[in-house]
Amino acid sequence: MYKELPFQENLIFAGSDELLRVSPVGKVPAITTDEGVTLSESSVICDFIEETYPAIPLYPDSATERAAVRQIMKIWELYFELPSRRLIPYVFSGTNAPDAVKEEVRQVLTRGITALNRLCQFSPWIAGEQFTMADIYVHYVNTIVNAFAATQLDWDVLAEIPGMKEWNDKMSQSDIAQKVEADRLANMPKFMQHVKAQIQAAQSK
Ligand SMILES: N[C@@H](CCC(=O)N[C@@H](CS)C(=O)NCC(=O)O)C(=O)O
């Protein structure tokens, strides 16, 4: 949307054969390119879109600065997104994660917080003066951190990074973020119905 590219969105839920046809691990997001090639993994898709449609760039020109942007994205993925996702089953099933799991997640997040306090610029964007893919990526991951880690651990994780909350609020106000959020909320009842059915199916096994 930021690059003003036309695309068709397909609503596909996890656990379906339809999704496995476009994503080898059966996860969203996944895309089918103009050439009919299927791709999954958010960061891979981000890079593909940038390389294929360089107009309205989302990475800096210099290789060093591009690497710095990717470093923020990678650390966010490994030290914020993945540990937060560990807690998803507990949030969706309305149970409390075991203490050992919570402790493991807390430790990984703590490393991420230390790293990001060193790397984030917020001047005004996360990697500096240029709005980059890291801004889009981190804003998306933050919804996962807030929805799962913050609730299960009773810990305002983003508050540990000065400037993060203000930047995140600013990101949420963009027209694109508002449209994405409106779509997400509109789909939520259907999504939760699907999640509940999956949990029930797993419990009856
Ligand atoms: N590393 C993947 C993570 C994708 C992911 O976990 N997607 C979730 C939804 S946000 C999913 O499809 N979950 C379904 C499942 O685990 O079966 C990426 O960056 O694209």
PDBQT file of the ligand as one rigid body, heavy atoms in Angstrom, charges set to zero:
ROOT
HETATM    1  N1  LIG A 301       8.050 -16.004  10.403  1.00  0.00    +0.000 N 
HETATM    2  C1  LIG A 301       6.744 -15.812   9.784  1.00  0.00    +0.000 C 
HETATM    3  C2  LIG A 301       5.675 -15.815  10.854  1.00  0.00    +0.000 C 
HETATM    4  C3  LIG A 301       4.285 -15.849  10.255  1.00  0.00    +0.000 C 
HETATM    5  C4  LIG A 301       3.227 -16.292  11.266  1.00  0.00    +0.000 C 
HETATM    6  O1  LIG A 301       3.541 -16.848  12.332  1.00  0.00    +0.000 OA
HETATM    7  N2  LIG A 301       1.950 -16.096  10.896  1.00  0.00    +0.000 N 
HETATM    8  C5  LIG A 301       0.849 -16.471  11.753  1.00  0.00    +0.000 C 
HETATM    9  C6  LIG A 301      -0.230 -15.404  11.715  1.00  0.00    +0.000 C 
HETATM   10  S1  LIG A 301       0.335 -13.798  12.059  1.00  0.00    +0.000 SA
HETATM   11  C7  LIG A 301       0.218 -17.755  11.230  1.00  0.00    +0.000 C 
HETATM   12  O2  LIG A 301      -0.011 -17.891  10.050  1.00  0.00    +0.000 OA
HETATM   13  N3  LIG A 301      -0.066 -18.705  12.120  1.00  0.00    +0.000 N 
HETATM   14  C8  LIG A 301      -0.739 -19.906  11.780  1.00  0.00    +0.000 C 
HETATM   15  C9  LIG A 301      -0.109 -21.142  12.347  1.00  0.00    +0.000 C 
HETATM   16  O3  LIG A 301       0.822 -21.027  13.172  1.00  0.00    +0.000 OA
HETATM   17  O4  LIG A 301      -0.585 -22.222  11.975  1.00  0.00    +0.000 OA
HETATM   18  C10 LIG A 301       6.733 -14.507   8.977  1.00  0.00    +0.000 C 
HETATM   19  O5  LIG A 301       7.492 -13.593   9.299  1.00  0.00    +0.000 OA
HETATM   20  O6  LIG A 301       5.985 -14.411   8.000  1.00  0.00    +0.000 OA
ENDROOT
TORSDOF 0
